[in-house]
Amino acid sequence: MNPTQPILVKRYAATRLYNTSEARYVSLGELRAWKARGIAFEVREAETGEDVSRVVLA
């Protein structure tokens, strides 16, 4: 993982969230903890590549 790049999380069907840098699924709670700790990440729809970070965290 490049520390200057945000962590890429892909959202799949049924709101499954996949952390591509660690090759594992993550929970919404983990994403909220990352946000609280200031860890940069973005959530993208797996099929379209659309940035859905705000939608997921809403």
C-alpha positions as CSV (number, residue, x, y, z in Angstrom):
1,M,0.0,0.0,0.0
2,N,1.2,3.5,-0.9
3,P,0.8,5.7,2.2
4,T,0.0,8.7,0.0
5,Q,-2.9,7.0,-1.7
6,P,-6.2,6.3,0.0
7,I,-7.2,2.7,0.7
8,L,-9.4,1.4,-2.1
9,V,-12.5,-0.4,-0.9
10,K,-14.8,-1.9,-3.5
11,R,-18.5,-2.3,-2.8
12,Y,-20.1,-5.5,-4.1
13,A,-23.7,-6.8,-4.1
14,A,-25.4,-7.0,-0.8
15,T,-23.2,-4.2,0.5
16,R,-20.1,-6.4,0.8
17,L,-17.0,-4.1,1.3
18,Y,-13.6,-5.4,0.1
19,N,-10.4,-3.8,1.1
20,T,-8.2,-4.3,-2.0
21,S,-4.9,-3.4,-0.2
22,E,-5.3,-6.2,2.4
23,A,-7.4,-8.6,0.2
24,R,-10.2,-9.0,2.8
25,Y,-13.7,-8.0,3.5
26,V,-14.3,-5.1,6.0
27,S,-17.3,-4.0,7.9
28,L,-19.0,-0.7,7.9
29,G,-17.9,-0.3,11.5
30,E,-14.3,-0.6,10.4
31,L,-14.8,2.1,7.8
32,R,-16.3,4.4,10.4
33,A,-13.3,3.7,12.7
34,W,-10.9,4.5,9.9
35,K,-12.8,7.8,9.3
36,A,-12.6,8.7,13.0
37,R,-8.9,8.0,13.0
38,G,-8.3,10.0,9.9
39,I,-7.3,7.1,7.7
40,A,-7.8,8.0,4.0
41,F,-10.0,5.6,2.0
42,E,-12.5,5.7,-0.8
43,V,-15.3,3.3,-1.5
44,R,-16.1,2.5,-5.2
45,E,-18.8,0.5,-6.7
46,A,-17.1,-2.6,-8.0
47,E,-19.0,-2.8,-11.3
48,T,-19.0,0.9,-12.3
49,G,-16.1,2.4,-10.4
50,E,-18.4,5.2,-9.1
51,D,-17.2,6.8,-5.9
52,V,-19.9,5.8,-3.3
53,S,-18.0,6.7,-0.1
54,R,-20.5,9.3,1.2
55,V,-23.5,7.0,0.4
56,V,-21.9,4.1,2.3
57,L,-21.1,6.2,5.4
58,A,-24.5,8.0,5.5
